[in-house]
């Protein structure tokens, strides 16, 4: 690991790309307190912390503002990269649009387009699923365990549609019909299902790393994940980190990377342990 981090006696530029739920955030309480010291250490070292999560822009901004993180972030399972304007000084970004303070590179379909594609299915299966954005905040809190403010933010989506299954037998039938429309359906623990376009975290991770390389030259990327939807991201980084036991590294060919780090703990404790074990 030392040889990877060092180049001719000097440290390469390190970039941290991380999932949120179950990684930086506790899988039950969504708290990040145990990671604060490590976050502050990274910030003092000038190491970017790039969120790469199924969470939306507004959800990620909630944590970015509280942690003082000003780096780019990847939303809704790789649907888009939000890059603060003037963040990269030496790179011309081929972005798709400007949103408030960000240049945005998009890979996903807008939520309105997703709804348009499957509105008839949702209507036909209205007794099988409930759409998250139509649920009361109290219902979302009860289902997900999210605090009130975060539950409200979870309803605001740009590139996905989330539903809660009422009939777990028929929901599989609905999922297959959604897939036949050229869309993907992902789930976190089987609680909520998310409909997205044909994208994952890998493409967006590859792009943001390209931008960092154009800006700084040699970089070393650390990627931290805890579920199979993180695998495409983990395959793009120099040092993949698996927290917990939800990813079989052999099944997904991650063992081929000799720098693979596996930490049994999940959440901010495991996250901090991983970062500190790599950076020493």
C-alpha positions as CSV (number, residue, x, y, z in Angstrom):
1,X,0.0,0.0,0.0
2,X,2.8,2.4,0.8
3,X,4.3,1.9,-2.7
4,X,0.9,2.8,-4.2
5,X,0.4,5.9,-2.1
6,X,4.0,7.2,-2.7
7,X,5.5,8.2,-6.0
8,X,9.2,8.9,-6.1
9,X,9.2,9.7,-2.4
10,X,6.2,12.0,-2.5
11,X,2.5,11.3,-1.8
12,X,0.2,11.0,-4.7
13,X,-3.0,13.0,-4.6
14,X,-5.6,10.9,-2.8
15,X,-9.3,11.0,-3.6
16,X,-12.0,9.3,-1.4
17,X,-15.2,8.2,-3.1
18,X,-17.8,6.9,-0.7
19,X,-21.3,5.5,-0.4
20,X,-23.3,7.0,2.5
21,X,-25.9,4.6,3.9
22,X,-24.1,1.8,5.9
23,X,-20.7,3.5,5.2
24,X,-20.2,7.1,6.3
25,X,-23.7,6.9,7.9
26,X,-24.8,4.4,10.5
27,X,-27.1,1.8,8.8
28,X,-29.7,2.2,11.6
29,X,-29.4,5.7,13.0
30,X,-28.0,7.5,9.9
31,X,-25.5,9.2,12.3
32,X,-22.0,10.1,11.2
33,X,-20.5,11.1,14.6
34,X,-18.0,8.3,14.8
35,X,-16.4,9.4,11.5
36,X,-16.0,13.1,12.4
37,X,-12.4,12.9,13.4
38,X,-11.5,11.1,10.3
39,X,-13.4,13.5,8.1
40,X,-11.6,16.4,9.7
41,X,-8.3,14.7,9.2
42,X,-9.0,14.2,5.5
43,X,-10.1,17.9,5.2
44,X,-6.9,19.1,6.8
45,X,-4.9,16.9,4.4
46,X,-6.7,18.4,1.5
47,X,-8.2,15.1,0.4
48,X,-11.6,15.4,-1.4
49,X,-14.5,13.4,-0.1
50,X,-16.8,12.5,-3.0
51,X,-20.2,11.1,-2.1
52,X,-21.4,8.4,-4.4
53,X,-24.9,7.3,-3.3
54,X,-28.4,6.4,-4.2
55,X,-29.4,9.5,-2.2
56,X,-30.6,12.6,-4.1
57,X,-29.0,16.0,-4.5
58,X,-31.0,17.5,-1.6
59,X,-30.3,14.6,0.7
60,X,-26.6,14.8,0.0
61,X,-26.5,18.5,0.4
62,X,-28.0,18.0,3.9
63,X,-24.9,16.1,4.9
64,X,-22.4,18.2,2.9
65,X,-23.6,21.4,4.6
66,X,-23.2,19.8,8.1
67,X,-19.8,18.4,7.4
68,X,-18.4,21.3,5.5
69,X,-17.7,19.2,2.4
70,X,-17.4,21.2,-0.8
71,X,-16.3,18.5,-3.2
72,X,-18.3,17.1,-6.2
73,X,-20.9,14.4,-5.5
74,X,-22.6,11.6,-7.4
75,X,-26.4,11.2,-7.0
76,X,-29.1,8.6,-7.4
77,X,-26.8,5.6,-8.2
78,X,-24.7,7.4,-10.8
79,X,-27.4,9.3,-12.5
80,X,-25.5,12.6,-12.3
81,X,-22.4,14.3,-11.1
82,X,-22.8,17.7,-9.4
83,X,-19.6,19.7,-9.6
84,X,-19.3,23.0,-7.8
85,X,-18.7,25.9,-10.3
86,X,-15.0,26.8,-10.5
87,X,-14.1,23.7,-8.4
88,X,-11.7,22.5,-11.1
89,X,-9.3,25.2,-12.2
90,X,-7.5,23.6,-15.1
91,X,-10.2,21.4,-16.6
92,X,-12.9,22.3,-19.2
93,X,-16.0,20.3,-18.1
94,X,-18.3,19.0,-20.8
95,X,-21.4,19.5,-18.6
96,X,-25.1,19.1,-19.6
97,X,-26.6,21.9,-17.5
98,X,-26.0,24.4,-14.7
99,X,-28.0,23.9,-11.5
100,X,-27.7,26.8,-9.0
101,X,-24.1,26.3,-7.8
102,X,-23.2,23.3,-9.9
103,X,-22.2,22.2,-13.3
104,X,-24.1,18.9,-13.8
105,X,-23.0,15.9,-15.9
106,X,-26.0,13.7,-16.5
107,X,-26.3,9.9,-17.2
108,X,-29.8,9.2,-15.9
109,X,-33.3,9.9,-17.0
110,X,-35.3,12.7,-15.4
111,X,-37.9,11.4,-12.9
112,X,-40.7,12.9,-15.1
113,X,-39.5,10.7,-18.0
114,X,-39.4,7.6,-15.8
115,X,-42.9,8.2,-14.7
116,X,-44.1,8.8,-18.3
117,X,-42.6,5.4,-19.3
118,X,-44.3,3.4,-16.6
119,X,-47.4,5.5,-15.6
120,X,-49.8,2.8,-16.9
121,X,-48.0,0.1,-15.0
122,X,-48.1,2.1,-11.8
123,X,-51.8,2.6,-12.4
124,X,-52.4,-1.1,-13.0
125,X,-50.4,-2.1,-9.9
126,X,-51.7,0.6,-7.5
127,X,-52.7,-2.1,-5.0
128,X,-49.2,-3.6,-5.1
129,X,-47.0,-0.6,-4.5
130,X,-47.1,2.9,-3.0
131,X,-44.9,5.7,-4.5
132,X,-42.6,7.3,-2.0
133,X,-43.3,10.9,-3.2
134,X,-47.0,10.4,-2.4
135,X,-46.5,9.1,1.1
136,X,-46.8,11.1,4.2
137,X,-43.5,12.0,6.0
138,X,-44.7,10.0,9.1
139,X,-45.1,6.9,6.9
140,X,-41.6,7.3,5.4
141,X,-40.1,7.7,8.8
142,X,-41.8,4.5,10.0
143,X,-40.7,2.5,7.0
144,X,-37.1,3.7,6.7
145,X,-36.2,5.0,10.2
146,X,-35.2,8.3,8.7
147,X,-35.5,11.4,10.9
148,X,-38.3,13.8,9.9
149,X,-36.2,16.3,7.9
150,X,-34.4,13.6,6.0
151,X,-37.7,11.7,5.3
152,X,-39.0,14.8,3.7
153,X,-36.0,15.3,1.6
154,X,-36.1,11.7,0.4
155,X,-39.4,12.5,-1.5
156,X,-37.6,15.1,-3.7
157,X,-36.1,13.2,-6.6
158,X,-34.5,14.2,-9.9
159,X,-33.5,10.9,-11.6
160,X,-35.5,8.1,-10.0
161,X,-38.8,6.9,-8.8
162,X,-39.1,5.0,-5.5
163,X,-41.9,2.7,-4.3
164,X,-42.8,0.7,-1.3
165,X,-44.1,-2.9,-1.9
166,X,-47.6,-3.7,-0.5
167,X,-47.7,-7.1,-2.1
168,X,-44.2,-8.7,-2.2
169,X,-45.4,-11.6,-4.4
170,X,-46.8,-9.4,-7.2
171,X,-44.0,-6.8,-6.9
172,X,-41.7,-9.1,-8.7
173,X,-44.1,-9.3,-11.6
174,X,-44.2,-5.5,-11.7
175,X,-40.4,-5.2,-11.6
176,X,-40.0,-7.5,-14.7
177,X,-42.5,-5.4,-16.6
178,X,-40.6,-2.2,-15.6
179,X,-37.3,-3.8,-16.8
180,X,-39.0,-4.6,-20.1
181,X,-39.4,-0.8,-20.6
182,X,-35.6,-0.3,-20.6
183,X,-35.3,0.7,-16.9
184,X,-33.5,-0.7,-14.0
185,X,-34.9,-1.5,-10.5
186,X,-32.6,-1.6,-7.5
187,X,-33.2,-2.1,-3.9
188,X,-31.5,-1.6,-0.6
189,X,-32.4,-4.5,1.7
190,X,-35.7,-5.1,0.0
191,X,-37.4,-2.2,1.9
192,X,-37.8,0.3,-0.9
193,X,-37.4,-0.2,-4.7
194,X,-35.9,2.4,-6.9
195,X,-36.5,2.7,-10.6
196,X,-33.7,4.4,-12.6
197,X,-32.4,4.6,-16.1
198,X,-29.7,2.4,-17.6
199,X,-26.8,3.6,-15.4
200,X,-24.8,2.7,-12.3
201,X,-22.1,4.2,-10.0
202,X,-19.2,2.9,-12.2
203,X,-19.5,5.3,-15.1
204,X,-19.9,8.4,-13.0
205,X,-17.0,7.3,-10.8
206,X,-14.8,6.8,-13.8
207,X,-15.7,10.3,-15.1
208,X,-15.0,12.1,-11.8
209,X,-11.7,10.4,-11.5
210,X,-10.8,11.4,-15.1
211,X,-11.5,15.0,-14.1
212,X,-9.3,14.8,-11.0
213,X,-6.5,13.3,-13.1
214,X,-6.8,16.1,-15.6
215,X,-6.6,18.6,-12.7
216,X,-3.8,17.0,-10.6
217,X,-2.0,14.4,-12.6
218,X,-1.2,11.2,-10.6
219,X,-4.0,10.4,-8.1
220,X,-4.8,7.4,-5.9
221,X,-8.5,6.7,-5.5
222,X,-10.1,5.0,-2.5
223,X,-13.7,3.7,-2.9
224,X,-15.8,2.6,0.0
225,X,-19.0,0.6,-0.3
226,X,-21.1,-2.0,1.5
227,X,-23.6,-3.4,-1.0
228,X,-23.7,-4.9,-4.5
229,X,-24.8,-1.6,-6.1
230,X,-21.4,-0.2,-5.0
231,X,-19.5,-2.9,-7.0
232,X,-19.3,-0.9,-10.2
233,X,-17.8,2.0,-8.2
234,X,-15.4,-0.3,-6.4
235,X,-14.1,-1.7,-9.7
236,X,-13.1,1.8,-10.9
237,X,-10.9,2.8,-7.9
238,X,-7.3,1.9,-7.0
239,X,-8.1,0.8,-3.5
240,X,-11.6,-0.7,-3.1
241,X,-12.9,-1.0,0.5
242,X,-15.8,-3.3,1.5
243,X,-17.5,-2.7,4.8
244,X,-19.5,-5.5,6.3
245,X,-20.4,-8.8,4.6
246,X,-23.0,-8.0,2.0
247,X,-20.5,-8.1,-1.0
248,X,-18.8,-11.4,-2.0
249,X,-15.5,-10.1,-3.4
250,X,-14.8,-13.4,-5.2
251,X,-18.2,-13.4,-6.9
252,X,-17.6,-9.9,-8.3
253,X,-13.9,-10.3,-9.2
254,X,-12.8,-7.8,-6.6
255,X,-10.2,-10.2,-5.3
256,X,-8.2,-9.5,-8.4
257,X,-7.3,-6.1,-7.0
258,X,-4.4,-6.8,-4.6
259,X,-5.2,-3.5,-2.8
260,X,-8.7,-4.7,-1.7
261,X,-9.5,-3.8,1.9
262,X,-12.2,-5.6,3.8
263,X,-13.5,-4.2,7.1
264,X,-16.0,-6.3,9.1
265,X,-17.6,-3.2,10.7
266,X,-20.1,-1.1,8.8
267,X,-21.1,2.5,9.3
268,X,-18.9,5.3,10.5
269,X,-16.7,3.1,12.7
270,X,-15.8,0.8,9.9
271,X,-15.4,3.8,7.5
272,X,-12.9,5.5,9.8
273,X,-11.1,2.3,10.4
274,X,-10.7,1.7,6.7
275,X,-9.4,5.3,6.0
276,X,-7.0,5.2,8.9
277,X,-5.7,1.7,7.9
278,X,-4.9,3.0,4.4
279,X,-3.5,6.4,5.2
280,X,-1.7,5.2,8.4
